[in-house]
Amino acid sequence: MDKTTDSTKLTKLHELTSLLPREIRGQSHALPRITSAVRRGELGLTKPGRPRGSFLLLGPTGVGKTETVVVLTNQIFGAGQLFRFDMSEFQNQEALGLLLGARLGEVGYLGGVRERAAEGSLLFDEAEKAHPRVLDILLQLLDAARITVATGQTLDFSGFYIWLTSNIGSAELMSLQHSNDATLERHVLTRAQQTLRPEIFARVNEKLVFHRLSYEHQLEIAEKFLAREIQFLKARGHALELDKTVLPFLVRKGFPPKTRRAAHARCRRKTGRRCRQRMFAGGAPGLRRSGSGRGARLPHRPLNQTSERYKWLSPISSSGCTAPSLRVRSCAQTSRMAFRFAALLGS
């Protein structure tokens, strides 16, 4: 490895200290441990013949477990080096053939990963749902970083990080609101040790519990994703005016106290119907809500006070001036943004 490569790697490792807290909010207790483990792996300080690092990330849905893996992998290896396996798709014994190859001569998913990359991250989502025979493969990866596929070839995964995520104990984590963090972590780790096989649990280097998000952290996350959404719309010729009540509104809709999945479905039901009505009825130039004679009156129901806070501005013309043909003031089209935002939060 030349001096330029060494310098580049050290720079990337140094930037993790500021990058992860900026991208992952509300998990300041876990990020330093992840950063330290990754630095050991990248500097060659881990045991030979093992993965560069192995991690078990526990906690509720939507608190940043998968996002942590994505951000870190992109920083260290670049885009395209994260290989994700949803273990809910590997719940029967036949799924073993998908990983290793079902017939002689096939390399399976893991063989395909190794053909594409010599280093990167392997992410096993919801690891507790995998079939016991699939967990045997996971045990081999954690223990020796070597797998034999259907071709008879033994593949080396010592250049990879192994990430396991799980929702074990998340219901209790969300409901025990008055317990301190240390008590919650002990409870979740005990549940994980009971659910996962002891030999797998023991071979994971770092076992981390991601906490539920406070209201302040929810606002920070909402602001980050909302800024991305505004840029997305601006790049497609739309401008969006938002006042200070937008972030609290989106947080209330996207972060209910116990479950985000129900909020996603509720947001889809409430906003989807109005979004379709406005897009099909008012999406053509020249249509206006007012009965000024310059366009057809759009059928609509009265908007509540919260909805009136949002203003969807007209498309920007090629000359850079606002096209005068359309100015709709409602929450119907902006609700598409709210729905996309809620989908990002639920991912």
C-alpha positions as CSV (number, residue, x, y, z in Angstrom):
1,M,0.0,0.0,0.0
2,D,1.5,3.3,-1.1
3,K,1.7,6.5,1.0
4,T,-1.1,8.2,-1.0
5,T,-3.5,5.3,-0.2
6,D,-2.5,5.3,3.4
7,S,-3.1,9.1,3.6
8,T,-6.5,8.7,1.9
9,K,-7.6,5.9,4.3
10,L,-6.5,7.8,7.4
11,T,-8.4,10.9,6.2
12,K,-11.6,8.8,5.8
13,L,-11.2,7.2,9.2
14,H,-10.6,10.6,10.8
15,E,-13.7,12.0,9.1
16,L,-15.9,9.3,10.7
17,T,-15.8,11.3,14.0
18,S,-17.7,14.2,12.5
19,L,-19.6,12.3,9.8
20,L,-21.5,9.8,11.8
21,P,-22.9,12.2,14.4
22,R,-24.0,14.5,11.6
23,E,-25.9,11.8,9.7
24,I,-27.1,9.6,12.6
25,R,-28.9,11.5,15.4
26,G,-29.7,10.4,18.9
27,Q,-27.2,7.5,19.1
28,S,-24.1,9.3,20.5
29,H,-23.5,6.4,22.9
30,A,-23.1,3.8,20.2
31,L,-21.3,5.7,17.4
32,P,-17.8,6.1,19.1
33,R,-17.7,2.3,19.7
34,I,-18.5,1.7,16.0
35,T,-15.9,4.2,14.9
36,S,-13.3,2.6,17.1
37,A,-14.0,-0.9,15.9
38,V,-13.9,0.2,12.2
39,R,-10.6,2.0,12.7
40,R,-9.1,-1.2,14.2
41,G,-10.3,-3.2,11.2
42,E,-9.0,-0.7,8.7
43,L,-5.6,-0.5,10.4
44,G,-5.1,-4.2,10.4
45,L,-5.3,-4.6,14.2
46,T,-8.0,-7.3,14.2
47,K,-7.3,-11.1,14.4
48,P,-6.2,-12.6,11.1
49,G,-8.6,-15.0,9.5
50,R,-11.6,-13.2,10.9
51,P,-13.9,-10.5,9.4
52,R,-12.5,-6.9,9.9
53,G,-15.3,-6.4,12.4
54,S,-18.7,-7.8,13.4
55,F,-21.6,-5.9,14.9
56,L,-25.0,-6.6,16.3
57,L,-27.3,-3.5,16.2
58,L,-30.4,-3.8,18.3
59,G,-33.3,-1.4,18.7
60,P,-36.7,-0.3,17.3
61,T,-37.4,0.3,13.6
62,G,-36.4,3.7,12.2
63,V,-33.7,4.7,14.8
64,G,-30.7,4.6,12.4
65,K,-29.4,1.0,12.5
66,T,-29.3,0.4,8.7
67,E,-28.5,4.1,8.0
68,T,-25.4,3.7,10.1
69,V,-24.2,0.8,8.0
70,V,-24.9,2.7,4.8
71,V,-23.1,5.9,5.8
72,L,-20.1,4.1,7.2
73,T,-19.7,1.7,4.2
74,N,-20.0,4.6,1.7
75,Q,-17.4,6.5,3.6
76,I,-14.8,3.7,3.9
77,F,-15.4,1.8,0.6
78,G,-17.5,4.0,-1.6
79,A,-20.9,3.3,-3.2
80,G,-21.8,-0.2,-4.2
81,Q,-19.9,-2.0,-1.5
82,L,-22.8,-2.7,0.8
83,F,-24.5,-6.1,0.3
84,R,-27.8,-6.5,2.1
85,F,-29.6,-9.7,2.9
86,D,-33.2,-9.5,4.4
87,M,-33.3,-12.6,6.6
88,S,-37.1,-12.7,6.4
89,E,-36.5,-14.2,3.0
90,F,-34.4,-17.0,4.4
91,Q,-36.7,-18.6,6.8
92,N,-36.7,-22.1,5.3
93,Q,-34.0,-24.6,4.7
94,E,-34.3,-24.3,0.9
95,A,-33.0,-20.7,1.3
96,L,-29.6,-22.2,2.0
97,G,-29.2,-22.9,-1.7
98,L,-29.8,-19.2,-2.5
99,L,-26.8,-18.3,-0.4
100,L,-24.4,-21.0,-1.5
101,G,-25.8,-22.3,-4.8
102,A,-28.6,-24.8,-5.1
103,R,-26.9,-27.0,-7.7
104,L,-23.3,-28.0,-8.6
105,G,-21.6,-25.2,-10.4
106,E,-23.7,-22.4,-8.8
107,V,-22.0,-19.9,-6.4
108,G,-25.2,-18.4,-4.8
109,Y,-25.6,-14.9,-3.5
110,L,-22.5,-15.0,-1.3
111,G,-20.4,-16.2,-4.2
112,G,-21.8,-13.4,-6.4
113,V,-20.8,-10.9,-3.7
114,R,-17.3,-12.2,-3.6
115,E,-17.0,-12.1,-7.4
116,R,-18.0,-8.4,-7.4
117,A,-15.9,-7.2,-4.4
118,A,-13.0,-8.2,-2.3
119,E,-14.0,-5.9,0.6
120,G,-17.1,-4.1,1.9
121,S,-20.0,-4.8,4.2
122,L,-22.4,-7.7,4.5
123,L,-25.6,-6.6,6.2
124,F,-28.0,-9.3,7.5
125,D,-31.3,-7.5,8.4
126,E,-33.6,-9.1,11.0
127,A,-31.1,-11.9,11.7
128,E,-33.3,-13.6,14.2
129,K,-35.7,-14.6,11.4
130,A,-33.2,-16.7,9.5
131,H,-33.5,-20.5,9.4
132,P,-31.1,-22.4,11.8
133,R,-29.2,-23.8,8.8
134,V,-28.7,-20.3,7.4
135,L,-27.5,-19.2,10.8
136,D,-24.8,-22.0,10.5
137,I,-23.5,-20.1,7.5
138,L,-23.5,-16.9,9.5
139,L,-21.5,-18.6,12.2
140,Q,-18.9,-19.7,9.7
141,L,-18.5,-16.1,8.5
142,L,-18.2,-14.7,12.0
143,D,-15.7,-17.4,13.1
144,A,-13.4,-18.0,10.1
145,A,-14.6,-15.5,7.4
146,R,-14.7,-18.5,4.9
147,I,-17.5,-20.1,3.1
148,T,-17.6,-23.1,0.7
149,V,-20.1,-22.7,-2.1
150,A,-21.7,-25.3,-4.4
151,T,-18.8,-25.2,-6.9
152,G,-16.5,-26.5,-4.2
153,Q,-14.6,-23.3,-4.0
154,T,-13.8,-21.8,-0.6
155,L,-14.3,-18.0,-0.5
156,D,-12.5,-15.6,1.8
157,F,-14.6,-12.8,3.4
158,S,-11.9,-11.5,5.8
159,G,-12.0,-8.2,3.9
160,F,-15.6,-7.6,4.9
161,Y,-17.5,-6.2,7.9
162,I,-20.4,-8.3,9.1
163,W,-23.4,-6.4,10.3
164,L,-26.5,-8.0,12.0
165,T,-29.6,-5.9,12.8
166,S,-32.5,-7.1,14.9
167,N,-35.7,-5.7,16.5
168,I,-35.4,-8.1,19.5
169,G,-36.7,-6.4,22.6
170,S,-37.8,-3.3,20.7
171,A,-41.4,-3.4,22.0
172,E,-40.1,-3.3,25.6
173,L,-37.6,-0.6,24.6
174,M,-40.4,1.6,23.3
175,S,-42.8,0.9,26.2
176,L,-40.4,1.2,29.2
177,Q,-40.3,5.0,28.9
178,H,-39.3,5.7,32.5
179,S,-36.3,3.3,32.7
180,N,-32.8,4.6,32.3
181,D,-30.7,3.8,29.3
182,A,-28.4,1.3,31.1
183,T,-31.4,-0.7,32.3
184,L,-32.9,-0.8,28.8
185,E,-29.6,-1.9,27.2
186,R,-29.2,-4.7,29.7
187,H,-32.8,-5.9,29.1
188,V,-32.5,-5.8,25.3
189,L,-29.1,-7.6,25.3
190,T,-30.4,-10.3,27.6
191,R,-33.3,-10.8,25.3
192,A,-31.0,-11.0,22.3
193,Q,-28.7,-13.5,24.0
194,Q,-31.7,-15.7,24.7
195,T,-33.1,-15.5,21.2
196,L,-30.0,-15.8,19.1
197,R,-27.7,-18.9,19.4
198,P,-25.1,-18.4,22.1
199,E,-22.2,-19.3,19.8
200,I,-23.3,-16.6,17.4
201,F,-23.9,-14.0,20.1
202,A,-20.5,-14.7,21.6
203,R,-18.6,-14.2,18.3
204,V,-19.9,-10.7,17.6
205,N,-17.4,-8.1,18.5
206,E,-19.7,-5.2,19.2
207,K,-23.2,-5.5,20.5
208,L,-25.0,-2.2,20.5
209,V,-28.5,-1.0,21.5
210,F,-29.9,1.9,19.5
211,H,-32.2,4.1,21.7
212,R,-35.6,5.4,20.9
213,L,-35.4,9.0,19.5
214,S,-36.3,12.0,21.6
215,Y,-38.5,14.8,20.2
216,E,-35.5,17.0,19.7
217,H,-33.7,14.4,17.6
218,Q,-36.9,13.8,15.6
219,L,-37.0,17.4,14.7
220,E,-33.3,17.3,13.6
221,I,-34.0,14.3,11.4
222,A,-37.1,15.8,10.0
223,E,-35.1,19.0,9.1
224,K,-32.4,16.9,7.3
225,F,-34.8,14.9,5.2
226,L,-37.1,17.9,4.5
227,A,-34.0,19.8,3.2
228,R,-33.3,16.9,0.8
229,E,-36.9,16.8,-0.3
230,I,-37.0,20.6,-1.1
231,Q,-33.8,20.2,-3.2
232,F,-35.4,17.2,-5.0
233,L,-38.4,19.3,-5.9
234,K,-36.4,22.4,-6.8
235,A,-34.3,20.3,-9.2
236,R,-37.6,19.4,-11.0
237,G,-38.7,23.0,-11.4
238,H,-40.8,23.5,-8.2
239,A,-40.3,25.8,-5.3
240,L,-41.8,25.2,-1.8
241,E,-42.6,27.8,0.9
242,L,-42.6,26.4,4.4
243,D,-43.1,28.2,7.7
244,K,-41.9,27.2,11.1
245,T,-44.9,25.0,11.9
246,V,-44.0,22.4,9.2
247,L,-41.4,20.5,11.1
248,P,-43.5,19.9,14.2
249,F,-46.4,18.9,11.9
250,L,-44.3,16.3,10.1
251,V,-42.9,15.0,13.3
252,R,-46.3,14.5,14.8
253,K,-47.4,12.6,11.7
254,G,-44.2,10.7,11.1
255,F,-43.2,9.8,14.7
256,P,-46.1,8.5,16.8
257,P,-45.1,7.4,20.3
258,K,-45.0,3.6,19.7
259,T,-45.0,2.7,16.0
260,R,-43.9,4.4,12.8
261,R,-45.4,1.8,10.5
262,A,-49.0,2.8,11.5
263,A,-48.1,6.4,10.9
264,H,-46.9,5.6,7.4
265,A,-50.1,3.9,6.6
266,R,-52.2,6.7,8.1
267,C,-50.3,9.3,6.1
268,R,-50.7,7.3,3.0
269,R,-54.5,7.0,3.5
270,K,-55.1,10.6,4.4
271,T,-52.8,12.3,1.9
272,G,-53.0,9.9,-1.0
273,R,-56.6,10.6,-1.8
274,R,-56.2,14.4,-1.8
275,C,-52.9,14.1,-3.7
276,R,-54.5,12.1,-6.5
277,Q,-57.5,14.5,-6.7
278,R,-55.3,17.6,-7.0
279,M,-52.8,16.0,-9.4
280,F,-55.5,14.8,-11.8
281,A,-57.8,17.7,-11.4
282,G,-55.4,20.6,-11.0
283,G,-52.2,19.5,-12.6
284,A,-52.9,21.0,-16.0
285,P,-51.8,24.6,-16.7
286,G,-54.6,27.1,-16.6
287,L,-56.7,25.4,-13.9
288,R,-57.2,27.6,-10.8
289,R,-59.1,27.3,-7.6
290,S,-60.8,30.6,-7.9
291,G,-63.8,31.2,-10.1
292,S,-62.2,34.1,-11.9
293,G,-63.2,32.8,-15.4
294,R,-59.5,32.1,-16.2
295,G,-59.8,28.4,-15.5
296,A,-62.2,25.7,-14.3
297,R,-63.1,25.6,-10.7
298,L,-61.5,22.6,-9.0
299,P,-63.7,20.4,-6.8
300,H,-62.3,20.5,-3.3
301,R,-63.3,20.2,0.3
302,P,-62.6,23.0,2.8
303,L,-59.1,22.9,4.1
304,N,-58.4,22.9,7.8
305,Q,-56.2,25.4,9.5
306,T,-53.1,23.2,9.5
307,S,-53.4,22.5,5.8
308,E,-53.6,26.2,4.9
309,R,-50.1,26.7,6.2
310,Y,-48.6,25.1,3.1
311,K,-48.2,26.8,-0.2
312,W,-47.4,25.0,-3.4
313,L,-45.8,27.5,-5.8
314,S,-46.2,27.3,-9.5
315,P,-43.7,25.6,-11.8
316,I,-40.6,27.7,-12.8
317,S,-40.5,28.5,-16.5
318,S,-37.5,28.0,-18.7
319,S,-36.8,31.7,-18.5
320,G,-36.4,31.5,-14.8
321,C,-39.7,33.4,-14.1
322,T,-42.6,31.9,-12.3
323,A,-45.3,30.7,-14.8
324,P,-48.5,32.6,-14.1
325,S,-50.9,29.9,-15.2
326,L,-51.0,27.9,-12.0
327,R,-50.9,28.8,-8.3
328,V,-52.7,26.3,-6.1
329,R,-52.9,26.9,-2.4
330,S,-53.6,23.6,-0.6
331,C,-52.0,20.8,1.3
332,A,-52.9,18.2,-1.4
333,Q,-49.8,18.5,-3.6
334,T,-47.5,19.3,-0.7
335,S,-48.9,16.1,1.0
336,R,-47.0,14.2,-1.7
337,M,-43.8,15.6,-0.2
338,A,-45.1,14.7,3.3
339,F,-45.7,11.1,2.1
340,R,-42.3,10.8,0.5
341,F,-40.8,12.2,3.7
342,A,-42.7,9.7,5.8
343,A,-41.5,6.9,3.5
344,L,-37.9,8.0,4.0
345,L,-38.3,8.0,7.8
346,G,-39.8,4.5,7.7
347,S,-36.9,3.1,5.5
